[in-house]
Amino acid sequence: MPFDSANLMPILPEVAILVTAVVVLVVDLYLKDADKGINHVLALLGLVVAIGLTGWVGGGERTLAWDGNVVRDAMSDLLKGAVLIVSAFAFIYARPWLKDRNLLVGEFYVLGLCAVLGMLVMISANSFLTLYLGLELQALSLYALVAFDRDSKIGPEAAMKYFVLGALGSGMLLYGVSMIYGATGSIELGAVARAAVAGGSTDQVLVFGIAFLVIGIGFKFGAVPFHMWVPDLYEGAPTPVALFIGSAPKLAAFALLVRLLVEGLGALHADWQGMLLILAVLSIGLGNLAAIAQTNIKRMLGYSTISHVGFVFLGLLAGSSQGYASAMFYIIIYAVTAAGTFGILTILSREGFDAQQLEDLKGLNDRDPWYAAMMALMMFSLAGVPPTVGFMAKLLVLEAVVRVDLVWLALVAVFFSIIGAFYYLRVVKFIYFDQPTTAVPIVTSGGVRAAMTVNGLAVLLLGLFPAALLGLCQAAFR
């Protein structure tokens, strides 16, 4: 394909991340151990440049590039920006944890940036091939990150589970893609959409392909009954890696779901709506019930993630532009909140100690009132307590479901959300009403404290003033 600047413009953020990863990889070879912090600065600089480029090339009409394999539209602009911002939070929170354990090396940032690159490729994909390339680039990088801490006893086990089940999910997704290609004769999503309109649900190969697609998507999201890897991964992965996996990849998975089911197979909504409905109900129910029994906060947050995935599916199965926008709003808010929640756990960790048990949060208010307030904000948002943004996200999804006459489904979601509020409020109780188990002071840099402040206030202010973000989400589905 001859070089065309029109092809380059939509992928400038991806190019910036790729260049940053290569620069970090090369520069790291010449750095002494005392200078490894330069990797951190370079990675953050690359993310900032990519955010600027996303804003610069964004806006305007939907454009296709690379023979229709790449798309730039309102959804890709917003999700790319969200992925880059959340990844920046993850890198900032990770630095003290890595430094305390002598793991502040270039490999962490190279793998993290490659994972971010994979997410951006998935978000910009307009064909099955591009989607799969982005998915595998992200997945392979994350497999390595989970096993990054060689001294961990449970990290390699978590990485192996993640690898095996991730490969199974990818295989299911690829098998579904192959069936859809056989039925439609194209890997470009626009052509698939036109073939779906022409063939409809009478094409059994197409319907079976959708079933395998939904199974693969269920694995990637960690929805019940494909959830078995999520709590083990969250518990076994290093805390900064759990932070990263629990936030930014969810945004890319949402893009994967929308590109495949909504844009590619929207004409067959009736065929995949029932599948998502089952996954949503099972995820919200089991996720909230299982989380109550957890004493390890990382496992608790793993089951919590499963329940929130169910809410995202609720918005999508509604099949309306309002439902899609509410699901997008929900997943962005969840990613930001999850980053802040795990960020507190990395801040509480120190050399020789990882904050993993619920008891480790006891008396946090006595040790650092500001971080206690930030953690309480995150818990209230995850529980859906007003005026935090989590309440608004849940309300929008439930409204979309009610508008398509699925009132019973909304009631089921509300019922399990009330149950789920217990384990979030239990964390707040430990923070404010229990005595601390240690007198070790919490020592963090000004940059980490500033990032956590921005993160926490975003959760509060977006709840009070959600119109701007919601408007961007609605613009993506007009």
Sequence and secondary structure as in RCSB ss.txt:
>XXXX:A:sequence
MPFDSANLMPILPEVAILVTAVVVLVVDLYLKDADKGINHVLALLGLVVAIGLTGWVGGGERTLAWDGNVVRDAM
SDLLKGAVLIVSAFAFIYARPWLKDRNLLVGEFYVLGLCAVLGMLVMISANSFLTLYLGLELQALSLYALVAFDR
DSKIGPEAAMKYFVLGALGSGMLLYGVSMIYGATGSIELGAVARAAVAGGSTDQVLVFGIAFLVIGIGFKFGAVP
FHMWVPDLYEGAPTPVALFIGSAPKLAAFALLVRLLVEGLGALHADWQGMLLILAVLSIGLGNLAAIAQTNIKRM
LGYSTISHVGFVFLGLLAGSSQGYASAMFYIIIYAVTAAGTFGILTILSREGFDAQQLEDLKGLNDRDPWYAAMM
ALMMFSLAGVPPTVGFMAKLLVLEAVVRVDLVWLALVAVFFSIIGAFYYLRVVKFIYFDQPTTAVPIVTSGGVRA
AMTVNGLAVLLLGLFPAALLGLCQAAFR
>XXXX:A:secstr
    HHHHGGGHHHHHHHHHHHHHHHHHTT  GGGTHHHHHHHHHHHHHHHHHHHHH SSS EEETTTTEEE HH
HHHHHHHHHHHHHHHHHHHHHHHHHTT   HHHHHHHHHHHHHHHHHHHB BHHHHHHHHHHHHHHHHHHHT  T
T SSHHHHHHHHHHHHHHHHHHHHHHHHHHHHHHS  BHHHHHHHHHHHGGG HHHHHHHHHHHHHHHHHHT TT
S THHHHHHHHS HHHHHHHTTHHHHHHHHHHIIIIIIITGGGHHHHHHHHHHHHHHHHHHHHHHHHT  BHHHH
HHHHHHHHHHHHHHHHHT SHHHHHHHHHHHHHHHHHHHHHHHHHHHH BTTB   BGGGGTTHHHH HHHHHHH
HHHHHHHHT TTSHHHHHHHHHHHHHHHTT HHHHHHHHHHHHHHHHHHHHHHHHHHHS  S        HHHHH
HHHHHHHHHHHHHHS HHHHHHHHHTT 
